[in-house]
Amino acid sequence: MRKRKKQKLLISQWGKPKDQYRDMDLISAYFNSSRASISDFYINDRTWNDLDMDQVFEKIDRCESRIGQQKLYQLLRIQKEEKSELTAFLSKRFDLYFFKDELKNDRLTFNYQLNKGLPEKSNAIELLNLNSFPREIINDAIDFKRNNKIVLERKDTETRHRKD
């Protein structure tokens, strides 16, 4: 009974903003306190703020506890093993989908058709170049892509081994 009630509540709230006060200093405290010991690449404060990621966090946050919010925030900031962990976690529970995009003649177009799985390529770095982002940010993006490509390739290999 209780499970069904919770399920109905989740369905009724799906896609709607969760109207609640979020103390971002408190939410980010766990990440900030562990930042020195993080060996993985993480999004620096400048890039995080340039991308207005606090607003992105507020849009996707559906956590019921402060600890959950802190872990979600950390998963968004850390970009190597943790991201792979999040993708693996989600892919066990949900089918993952993406939009195919194409960059042609300095224009980005989408086919507006959902595709199952993870995208094979990204035009993000080309878009940074086209929009005259600072070289430092573009280099960070290139490093990020290089680091995550290794993680995704390893995850893909692990998935193949499990299927065999």
C-alpha positions as CSV (number, residue, x, y, z in Angstrom):
1,M,0.0,0.0,0.0
2,R,2.7,2.4,1.0
3,K,4.8,1.6,-2.1
4,R,1.8,2.3,-4.4
5,K,1.1,5.6,-2.7
6,K,4.8,6.7,-3.1
7,Q,4.6,5.6,-6.8
8,K,1.5,7.7,-7.4
9,L,3.2,10.7,-5.8
10,L,6.3,10.3,-7.9
11,I,4.2,10.0,-11.1
12,S,2.2,13.0,-10.2
13,Q,5.3,15.1,-9.7
14,W,7.2,13.8,-12.7
15,G,8.5,16.6,-14.9
16,K,7.4,19.3,-12.5
17,P,9.9,21.5,-10.7
18,K,10.4,20.6,-7.1
19,D,9.6,23.9,-5.2
20,Q,11.9,23.9,-2.2
21,Y,14.6,26.0,-0.8
22,R,18.1,24.6,-1.4
23,D,21.1,25.8,0.6
24,M,23.7,25.3,-2.1
25,D,26.5,26.1,0.4
26,L,25.4,23.2,2.6
27,I,24.7,20.9,-0.4
28,S,28.2,21.6,-1.9
29,A,29.9,21.2,1.5
30,Y,30.5,17.4,1.1
31,F,32.1,17.9,-2.3
32,N,34.2,20.9,-1.1
33,S,35.4,19.1,2.0
34,S,36.6,16.1,0.0
35,R,37.9,18.0,-3.0
36,A,41.6,17.8,-1.9
37,S,41.4,14.0,-1.8
38,I,39.7,13.6,-5.2
39,S,42.0,11.9,-7.7
40,D,39.5,12.2,-10.6
41,F,39.0,15.2,-12.8
42,Y,36.3,17.5,-11.5
43,I,34.6,20.6,-12.9
44,N,36.3,23.6,-11.5
45,D,34.3,26.5,-9.8
46,R,34.8,28.8,-12.8
47,T,33.4,26.4,-15.3
48,W,30.6,25.2,-12.9
49,N,29.5,28.8,-12.5
50,D,29.9,29.7,-16.2
51,L,27.6,26.8,-17.0
52,D,25.2,27.9,-14.2
53,M,25.2,24.3,-13.0
54,D,23.5,25.2,-9.7
55,Q,20.4,25.9,-11.7
56,V,20.8,22.6,-13.6
57,F,21.2,20.9,-10.2
58,E,18.0,22.5,-9.0
59,K,16.1,21.3,-12.1
60,I,17.1,17.6,-11.7
61,D,17.2,17.4,-7.9
62,R,14.5,15.1,-6.6
63,C,16.3,13.9,-3.5
64,E,14.4,13.4,-0.3
65,S,17.4,14.0,2.0
66,R,20.3,16.5,2.3
67,I,22.7,13.6,2.1
68,G,21.1,12.5,-1.2
69,Q,21.5,16.1,-2.5
70,Q,25.1,16.2,-1.5
71,K,25.9,12.9,-3.3
72,L,24.0,14.1,-6.4
73,Y,26.0,17.3,-6.4
74,Q,29.3,15.4,-6.0
75,L,28.3,13.1,-8.9
76,L,27.7,16.1,-11.1
77,R,31.1,17.7,-10.2
78,I,33.3,14.7,-10.5
79,Q,33.9,13.6,-14.0
80,K,35.7,10.3,-14.2
81,E,34.9,7.1,-12.3
82,E,32.0,8.7,-10.6
83,K,30.3,9.6,-13.9
84,S,30.8,6.1,-15.1
85,E,29.4,4.8,-11.9
86,L,26.3,7.0,-12.3
87,T,25.8,5.9,-15.9
88,A,26.2,2.3,-14.9
89,F,23.8,2.8,-12.0
90,L,21.2,4.4,-14.2
91,S,21.6,2.0,-17.1
92,K,20.7,-0.9,-14.8
93,R,17.5,0.7,-13.8
94,F,16.4,2.7,-16.9
95,D,16.8,2.6,-20.6
96,L,19.1,5.5,-21.6
97,Y,18.2,7.7,-24.6
98,F,19.8,10.7,-26.4
99,F,19.2,13.0,-29.3
100,K,21.5,12.8,-32.3
101,D,22.9,16.1,-33.3
102,E,24.9,17.2,-36.4
103,L,27.1,20.2,-36.8
104,K,27.1,21.4,-40.4
105,N,28.0,24.8,-41.8
106,D,28.5,26.2,-38.2
107,R,24.9,25.2,-37.3
108,L,23.8,22.5,-34.8
109,T,20.7,20.5,-35.8
110,F,18.8,17.8,-34.0
111,N,16.5,15.2,-35.6
112,Y,14.3,15.3,-32.5
113,Q,14.1,11.6,-32.4
114,L,15.0,9.7,-29.2
115,N,17.7,7.1,-29.7
116,K,18.3,4.3,-27.3
117,G,21.7,4.0,-25.6
118,L,24.6,6.5,-25.2
119,P,25.7,8.9,-27.9
120,E,28.6,7.8,-30.1
121,K,30.0,11.3,-30.5
122,S,29.6,14.9,-29.2
123,N,29.9,18.2,-30.9
124,A,30.5,20.0,-27.6
125,I,34.1,21.0,-28.3
126,E,33.3,22.3,-31.8
127,L,30.5,24.4,-30.3
128,L,32.9,25.9,-27.8
129,N,35.2,26.8,-30.6
130,L,32.4,28.3,-32.7
131,N,31.2,30.4,-29.8
132,S,34.7,31.7,-29.1
133,F,35.1,30.3,-25.6
134,P,38.4,30.9,-23.9
135,R,41.2,28.5,-24.9
136,E,41.5,27.4,-21.3
137,I,37.9,26.1,-21.2
138,I,38.3,24.4,-24.6
139,N,41.5,22.7,-23.4
140,D,39.7,21.6,-20.2
141,A,36.9,20.1,-22.4
142,I,39.5,18.3,-24.5
143,D,41.2,16.8,-21.4
144,F,37.8,15.9,-20.0
145,K,36.8,14.1,-23.3
146,R,40.1,12.2,-23.3
147,N,39.8,11.1,-19.7
148,N,36.1,10.0,-20.1
149,K,36.8,8.2,-23.4
150,I,39.1,5.9,-21.5
151,V,36.4,5.3,-18.8
152,L,33.6,4.7,-21.4
153,E,35.8,2.3,-23.4
154,R,36.6,0.4,-20.2
155,K,32.9,0.3,-19.3
156,D,32.1,-0.9,-22.8
157,T,34.7,-3.7,-22.5
158,E,33.4,-4.7,-19.0
159,T,29.8,-4.8,-20.4
160,R,31.0,-7.1,-23.3
161,H,32.7,-9.4,-20.9
162,R,29.6,-9.7,-18.7
163,K,27.5,-10.6,-21.8
164,D,30.0,-13.3,-22.9
